[in-house]
Amino acid sequence: MHPSPASHIRSLAAPYPLTAWLALGFLLLHTALRGVLMAQTWHAAQMTPLAAAKVFGTGLAFDLVTLALLLPAVLLLESALGTRKRAGRLRQGLLLAVAASILYALGFGVMAEWFFWDEFGVRFNFIAVDYLVYTREVVGNIRESFPVGTLLGTLAVATLALVWASRGWLLRAAHPEVRRSTRVGVWLASVAIAAALAATWSMDARRGNNEYQKELSANGLYSLGYAFHNNEIDYFDFYATRPSTAGAPSAELPRIVSATPPKNVVIVTMESLSSSFMAHGGNSRKLTPNLDRLAEQGLFLANLRATGNRTVRGLEALSLAIPPLPGHSIIWREHNRNLETLGAVLADHGYVNRFMYGGYARFDNMDAYFSGNHYQPIDRSQFPERHRGFGNIWGLADEHLYDYALEQMDRDAASGKPFLMHLMTTSNHTPFTFPEGRVELPRGRAGAVKYSDWAVGRFIEMARTKPWFKDTVFVLVADHCASSKGRTSLPPENYHIPAIVYSPAHLAPRTDTRLASQIDLVPTVLDLLGLPEQSRFMGRSVLRAYPDGGRAYIATYQKLGYLTPGELVVLSPGRQVEGWRLDARQDLSAPVRQPDTLAARAIDAYQETARRVRDGLLQHVKLPDDLRMR
């Protein structure tokens, strides 16, 4: 009689029962997760049976590689728990506790990855790495968004049941069958294999153009480790370059709006507000009546694109006005103080600059960045008690942010100095909670959008009663879209955000349908104020005529996009350059062989940004006294 396959497995795993048990659990958990995520995104990922088979095949390879990288630690642990002496109850209990703890941690990781995918549509990446720094907000957000106690309790019961059912097998690890010399040799071999895989395997093992399928093929733990070790990417080492093109100031094009300069500036950066939520973006649910009305009353930039899919990218664009570089935002990097920001320029002209955030400004390094660049940051910890009403883990409700901002602007205006007030909201973020009685929709994304709109509408109406209102320009803009999920790495529709420049005494109502970038708002504000420094920034004022149909910079952590009305150029590591043709709605329709001229524009823009960062050319240069505002 031939031995069964199960007996073969038992004989192979017998020398290392704990390692074999955990390895099997690891592979089953991650395969099951891949199947669940695939089913969840089957249509969006354009899955077919053949594509699913490829995803499972590549995924199994990633799982095995990840397992091989973890194997040395597990083998070492098993060797520490087992001796040739007979195991007592204490060591047996310790072994079962270790097995339960590791399996529980694996299950918790799989559960966390499902939540992460649900929000971002990707495996663990650099966002997850950043979130590890801010456990208070992240853990609090999870607790307020999901039934954590029930989920963790269920996981604990399932883990204990599996360990108890496997106790006969697991306890064999307390008295190993192999000699110490053999265990040392196997461990050294596992270290050599892990080192070889760490040096040769990479995320490039995923193939194809469908980003959903590529993400499904990966392993979340491997992706997390990869992001941790690749969070700084040097543009000149990994991206296409051209002969150096020094960044000359953009040509002074004629204004297309005539306006008397305002005095004060208020920038409202609204959390996760996709253009698709507005009636102007085609939404019929009437979620943003106030923003839709303000769009009719101000300069509405109907075709503006965010630079990225993180808040730090939006804040970078709205202060520094530079295209996004790969890796971390400038807000996260070293040497990010005394830069040429909007705040630095206005400080030269006597402005009082404040950055006010309804959450804790240590998140995403906002406090350090803004305080080092001529802003005075104010966060929820500094709000007086009268303005600390409803809030969740991410921040106070938007209405409390606006109320305190109005109070602060009253003080600044009374001092006789012009002011810049940059606000960052939080209400349109998970867990999507807000004060009762404000809108008719329940807790959830739609309700949070409508509440955010209600709060900003109330803010503008209250500001309208202030004596400084007529001398103020308001910029209402999202930091990024509500979702970055897509079949391609840079879907243009996932960067489309609303932007309104509102100053009734200085700007006539108008809709601008030209393609524009988030980095264009800083030079637009300076141009409206009549300040010459607007030409220093890499964006361009939307108050002026363009020599083309517009352009925008959109990016992920590694992909850098240059978007035009008809095409998209994507720069990737490995000096890759690819192009896509766009349809009338600016959706990707087909890959094209990119014309040299458009690719050259993309490379020049990102290379020039990288050059300025590398050579310290983003440092603030004060305007001569004779050119300052009197």
N, C-alpha and C positions, 0 to 999 in steps of 0.2 A: 504493500500500500504506500502510495506516495504521500509525503507530508502536505498538509493544506497550506495555502498562502498565509493564513493567519499564524500558523506555527513557524513559518519562515520569518515573519515579522517579529514574533516573540523571541526567536533565537537570536536575531540580529540586535534586538533592543535589550536583551537580557543583561548584558554587562553594564548598561547605563539606563536603568528603568525610569529615573526621574527626568533625565534629559529627553528620553524618547517620549515620555508622556507629555511633557511640556511642548516639545516640538510638534507632536500630533495636534495638541490643542491650538497651538499658534497657527498651523496651516489650515485647520478646519475653521477657526474663527475668521481669519482673513479671507478665505475663500467664500465663506458665507456672507461676509460683509460686501465683498465684490459683487456677489449675486444680487444682494438686496439693492445696492446702489445702482447696478445695471438695470434692474427692473424698474426702479424709481425714475430713471432718466432714459428709458428705452427709446422713446420717440424723439426726444430732444437730441440724443446722441446718435440718431439715425442707425440704430442697431439692426443687424440682420443675424441669422444663425451663424453665418461664416465669421462675421465681425465679432460676435460673442465668443466663438471658439478661439479666435486670435487673442481677444482680451484675456480670457481665462488662461491661455497658454503663456502669454507674456507675463501675466499677473503671477502665475505659479513660479516663473523664473525669478521675479522680483521677491516673492515671498521666501523662496529658498535662499537667495542671496542675503536677504535680511536676516534670516535664521542663521546662516553661516557666520555672519558678523557678530551675532549674539552668542553663538555656541561656546566660545572660549570661557565666557563668564559663567555660563550654566554648568559646563563640565567642571570648572573649578569649584563651584558651589557644591555640586554633587560629591566631589572628592572630599570636601571638607566635612560633609555630613555623614559620610560612610567610613567605617573602619573595619578591620578584620575581626575585631572583638564583637562579642554578642551585644546587640543593642538593647538598652534598657528602655523603660517607658518614656523617660524624659527625652531621649534622643529620637525615639519614634514619634512622639508628639511634636517635637521641633521639626522633623522632616515633613510631617503632614501639614503643619502650619506654614512652612516655607512654600510647599506646593500650592496650598490654597491662596497664599498671598500673591504669588507670581501669576497664577491663573486669574485671580480677581483683577490684578493690574492689567493683564492682557485684555480681559473683558471690558474693563473701564476704558482702556484706550480705544477699543473698537467702538464702544458707545459714543465716546467723545468725537471720534472721527465721523460717525454718522451725523451728529449735530453740526459739525464743522462743514461737512458736505452740504447739508441742508441749507446753510446760510451762504456759503461761498461757491459751491459747485466744484470744488477741487479737493485734492488730498491735503493733508497738513503741509503748509508751506511757510514762507517767511512771516506771514501774518500770525501763524501759530507760534513761531519762535518769539515774535514780539509780545504776544499775549502771555507767554510764560513769565515775562517781567512784571506784568500787571495782574497778579493773581486775584487781587481784591475785586477789581472790576469784572474780570472774566468769570470767576467763581460766583460772584453775586449775580451777574447777568444770567448764568445758567440756573441758579436757584430761583430767580424770579420768573424765568421763562418756562421751566419744565418741572414736572413732579419728581424732583431729585430723590427724595426719600423713598418713594415707591420703586423707582428704577434701581437705585443702589441696593435696596433691600432685596428686590427680586434677584439681582445679580449675585448677592451674597448667598442667598438660599441655593441658587443653582450651583454655585461654586462649591459650597459645602457638600451638597449632594453628590457631585461628581468626585470629589476627593474621597468621600466615605465609600462610594461604590468602587473606587480604584485603590483602596487602602492596601489590599493584599499585594498588588503589583508595586505600589510606591514604596512600601516598607522594605522591599528587597534592596533598595538603595542604601539602607543602613548597614548592610553587610555585603559589600560588593564582591562579585565573583572573580574580578580581574585583579591581578597584582598591581602594586603601586607603580612599578617600573613601566608596566603597560599603560596605566592611566596617564603617567607623565608623558609618554611618547604620543599617545592620542591627543593629549592637550596641546603639545607642541605642534602637532600636525594641524590641529584646528586653528591655532594662531597663524600658522603660515598660510593656510587657505584664506582666512579672514583678511590678512594683510594683502594677499594677491587680489582678492575681489575688491577691496577698498581702493586699490590702485588702478584697477582696470574697468570695473563696472561703473556705469553712470546712468543718469536719467535719459541719455541719448539712446538707450536700448529700446525705448518706446518708439514705435513707428507710426506714420500716418499723419494726416492733416486735421483729423477730427480731435479737438482738444478734450472733449468728454471721454472719448475712447482711450486717449493717451493717459488721462488721469485715472480712469478705471483700471488700467493696466499696471499702475504703480502700486507700491506698498506705502501706507501712510507713515510708518516708522522710518522707512528708508528716506522718504520725501522730507520728513522733519529733520533728520540728520543732515541730509544734503543741503537744506536751506540754512541750517545752523552754520555749516562750514563754508557756505558760499554767499554770505550776506554782504560782502563787499566785492564789487565787480569793477575792475579797471577798464574803462571804455577802450583805451588805446591798445590794451592787450587782447581784447576779445571781439571787438566790433570793427566793421569796415571803416577805413579812413581814406582821406584824400590828401594831396599836397596841402600844406597849411594855408588856411584862409583866415587872416586876421579879421576879427569882428568889428567892422566899421559901423558907426551908427546908421540906422535906417534913414532913408531919404525923407525930407520933410514934404509930405504930400498935402494937398489942400484939404481944409476942413469941409465936411459935408453937413455940419451942424453949426449954426451960429448961436453962441450963448454968452451971456455975461457970466463971468466966473462966480461960482458959489464960494463958500468959505469953509464949511465943515464937511467931514466925510464920515459916513456910517456904512460899514460893510457888515451885512448879515449873512453868515455862512450857515446854510441850513443842512442839517444832517440827512444824507441819503435821499435827496429829493430828485428822483428821475423826472425828466421832462414828460415822460409818459403819464404821470399823475395829473397833469394839467389838461384842461379842456383844449388849450392851445396845442397840446401834444396829442390830441385825439381821444382823450379820456372822457367818457360820457357819464361818469358817476358823480360829478359835481363835488369832487374832493377838495378843490382849491379855488373856491369862488373869489377869495381876496387876491390871491396872486394873479388870477386871470383878469380881474379888474385892474390891478396895478400894471399889468402888461399892456393894457389898452391906454393907460394914462402916462406911461413913461417910454423910455427907449427899450424895447423888448428885443433881446438878442435871441432870435428863434432857432438859430442853428449853431449854438455854442457847445463845445465839447470839453469835458473834464480831462485833466492830464492823467489821472490814475483812478484807482478804485479804493484808495485809503484816504482818511481824513488828513493825514500828514501831507499827502500829495496836493490836496486842495489848498491847504494853508501855505504850502511852499509856493504854489502858483500865484496865490493872492497876496503874497508878501514880496517874493523874490522875482516873480515873472520870468522864470526860466523853464525850458523844456525839461521833462523828467529824465534823470539819468538812471541807469540800471543799479540794482541793489537798493540800499537805503536812501530815503529822502535826505536832503541837506539838513533837515530838522533833527535827524538822528545822528549826523556825522560829527566828527571832531572838527575843530576850527570853523565853527558856525556862528561866531560872534562878530559884531560890528560889520555886518554885510550890507550891501546896497539894497535895502528893503524899502518898501513904501514908507514905513515908519521912520527910517533913517533920513530919507529925503525930507519928509514933512517936519521932522525935528529941527532940521536946519532952518526951516522957515517959521520956527516958533510954535509949532503945534504941540499940544498935549496928546500923546498917543496911548491908548489903552487897548489891551486885549482881554476880553471878558468871556469866561467859559462857565457854563452851568455845572460842569463836573469838576474833577480834580485835575489841575493843569500839569501835574507831574506825569500824567498819562501821555504817552507818545512824545515825551520830552518837551511839551509845549511851554512849560514854565521857563526852563533854561533857555530855550531858543528865543522866545519873545523878550524876555528880560535882557538878553544879551544883544538885542537888535533894536533898541530905542523904543520899546513898548513897555508899559506898566501892566503886567498880567494880574488879573483878578479872577479867582475861582470861587467855588461854592464855600470853601472853608473861610473865605473872607466876607461872605455876604452877611449883612446884619440879620438879626433874628426875624425882623419884620418881613424880610424877603426870602425866608427859608420855609416855604410851604411844601406842597406835594413834590416828591422826588422819588427816583429809583436809584439803582446802583450806578447808573451812568451819569446821572445829573439831576438837577432841579428842573421842574417843568419849565418850558420855554417862557411862560408868562412871568415867572419870577425873575428870570434873566433879563427880560425886557424892562420890567418895572425898575429894577436896580440900575440898569443902564440909563434909563431916562433920568433918574435921580442924579446919577453921576454926571451926565451931560449937562444938566441944569447947573451944577456946580462949575463945570469947566467953562460953560458959556458965561457965567457970572464973573469969572476971573478975567474976562476980556480976551482970552487967547483962543485961537481956532483949535478944533479938536478932531482927532481921528479916533473913532470907536469901532473896533473890530469885534464882532460877536460871533460865538460858535455855539450853536444849539445842540440839544441832545435828545429831544422828545421822540423824534422819528428814528429810534434805534430800539432793537430788542432790549427789554421785554415789551415795548410798545404800550406802556402804561401812561396815563395822564389823568388830571383831575376830573371828577365826575361833573356832569351838568354842563359841560362846555360844547360838546358835539353829540349828535344823536347816534353815532356809531359806537360799537363796543370796542374793548381792548383788542388790538391787532394792528396789522400794517395799515389798512385803510383808515381805521380810526385815528392812528397816530399821524398820518398824513393830514387828515382833516383838522385835527387839533393843532398841528404845527401851522397850518394855514390860518386857522382862527386866531392863534396867538400873534402871528406876524401882522395880520390885518388890524388887530386891536392895537398893536404897537405903533403902527403908522398913524392910526387915527389919534392916538394919544400924543404922538410927536407933532401932529398937525396943529395942536393947540399951543405949542411952545413958541416963544418969540424967535428962537434960533432956527425954526423949521425952514423958513423961506431962504436961508443962507446955507442950506445943507443939501448934499447929494447923498442919496441912499443907493447902495448896491446890494441887491438881493440875489443870491446865487447859491447853488448847492455845492457841497464839497465833492461829491461824487454821486454816482447812480445808486439805486437801491440794490442792484445785483450786478455781478460781473460774470455771471454764468453765460456760456455760449459754446457753440460748436467749433468756433475758431479761437485762436489765441487773442485776437484783438477785434471783437465784434464792434463796429462803430456805434451801433444803436445802444450799447451798454455804457457809452460815455456821453450821451446826449443829456445835458442838464439845462434847466431854465436859468436865465440871467436877466435881470431888470435893472436898468439905471434910471432912478426916479428922482427928479428934482423939478417940480412943476414951474418954478420961477425961472429956470434956466434951460430946460430941455423940452421941446415940443414933443408930443406923443408920436411915436413912429415905431414900426417893426422893421428890423434889419434881418434879412434872410440869408445874408452871406455867411459862409462857414467861418467860424472864429474859435479861438482857443481861450481857455481859462486864464492863460498868461497875458491875454490882451487887456484885462480889466485894470491892472495897475497903470499902464501907460494911458489908458482911457481916462482914468480919474485924474491923473496929473495933467493931461491935456485939457480936461474940462476946467481944472483950476488955473490954467494958464501958466503952468510951471515948465521950464525948459528941460528938466531932468527926464521927462517922459521918453526922450530919444535914447537914454542910456540903457533902457531895459530891452530884453529880447522879444517881448511882445510888441504889438503895434496898436495904436489907438483906433477904436472902431468909429471915432468921430471923423476919420479921414478916409479918403478914397483909397481903394486897393488897386494895385496893378494886375490883380488876378481875381479869381473867384473865391479866394479865401483858402485857409489851411488851418490845420489843428494838429497838436501833438498829443498822442494817446499812448499809454504804456502799461505794461504789467511789470513784474519784478525783473524780468529779463528781456522782454520783447519791447522794442521801441518803434512806435508807429508815426508815420507822417501822412496825414489824411488830407486829401484834396476832394473837390466835388465829384471827381470821376474815378479816382484811384487811391489806393492805400499802399504805401511802401512800409515794409516791416524789416527792421534790422535785428539780428539775433546773434548770440555768441557763436564763435567760429567764423566770424566775418561774413555771415550769411546775409544776403539781401534778396527779398522776395517781393513780388508785387501782386496786387489783386485789383480786378476791375469791379466797380461798384454800379449798382443799378440806380434807378431814379430816386429810390428811398435811401440810398447810401448803404445798402446791404451788400455784403460780399457776394458777387455772382460767379466769378471765374478767375483762376490764376492767370496772370499775364507775364510775358517777358518784359520786365520793367525797363522803360526808356531811361537812358543814362541821365537825362536832364533832371527828371524827378527824383531818381535815386541820389543824384549828386546834391540836390537841395536837402534831402533828408539827412544824408551823411554830414553835410556842412553844418546843419543846425545842431545836431547832437554832438558832433566833434567840437564845435565852438563852445558849447556849454561845458563839455568835459575839460576843455583847455582853460576856460576861465576858472573852473573849480580847482584844477591842478595847479595853476600858476598864481593862485591867490587874487585873481582879478575881479572876484565878487566883493572884495572889501569896499566899504563905503568911502567915497571921496566927497569931501564937503564942497559945497558950491561957494565960490568967492563971495565976499560980503556984498559987493556992489550988484550982484545978481539975485540976492535974497529978497523974499517978499517983505515989503515995508508995511 
